[in-house]
Amino acid sequence: MAQPLTISMVCPKCGSQLVGPRGTRAQLSDTLSCPEHGEVGRFDDMIQKLSEDADRKVEEAIKQFLKGPDTK
């Protein structure tokens, strides 16, 4: 049986685990907050940015692989 996907979001300033509204499961439209720095952003916006960053990194890795090793 497949395991559920979990995503851990951390504060870009201090690396602390971000939290959603107390007592509820986080919804995509919820704003996540850092216990030290306050509101960081909406869950769905942050997931979108993470996805775009991952796509860019994979694309760059594929380009480097296809290019071959540096011959300097």
C-alpha positions in Angstrom: 0.0 0.0 0.0 1.3 3.4 -0.9 2.3 5.8 1.9 0.7 9.2 1.9 2.8 12.1 0.7 3.9 14.5 3.5 5.4 17.9 2.8 7.5 19.6 5.5 7.6 23.4 5.1 10.3 25.4 7.0 10.8 29.1 7.6 13.2 30.6 5.0 14.8 32.8 7.7 15.4 30.3 10.5 14.5 26.8 9.3 11.8 26.3 11.9 8.9 24.0 11.1 5.9 26.1 9.8 2.5 25.7 11.3 -1.0 26.2 10.1 -4.1 27.3 12.0 -4.3 25.6 15.4 -6.6 22.5 15.8 -7.2 22.0 12.1 -5.6 20.1 9.2 -3.9 22.5 6.9 -5.9 23.4 3.8 -4.2 24.7 0.6 -5.6 28.1 1.2 -4.3 28.3 4.8 -1.5 30.7 5.7 1.5 29.1 7.3 3.4 30.8 10.0 6.8 30.6 11.7 6.6 30.5 15.5 9.4 33.1 15.6 8.8 35.2 12.4 5.1 35.1 12.0 3.2 34.6 8.7 5.3 33.3 5.9 2.8 32.6 3.1 -0.1 30.6 1.8 0.3 26.8 1.7 -0.6 26.6 -2.0 1.7 29.4 -3.1 4.6 27.8 -1.2 3.9 24.4 -2.8 3.8 26.1 -6.3 7.2 27.7 -5.7 8.7 24.4 -4.4 7.4 22.7 -7.5 8.8 25.3 -9.8 12.2 25.2 -8.0 12.3 21.3 -8.2 11.4 21.4 -11.9 14.2 23.9 -12.6 16.8 21.8 -10.7 15.8 18.6 -12.5 16.0 20.4 -15.8 19.4 21.7 -15.0 20.6 18.3 -13.9 19.4 16.6 -17.1 21.1 19.3 -19.2 24.4 18.7 -17.3 24.0 14.9 -17.7 23.4 15.2 -21.4 26.2 17.6 -21.8 28.7 15.1 -20.3 31.6 15.6 -17.9 33.6 18.8 -18.1 36.9 18.3 -20.0 38.8 21.2 -18.4 
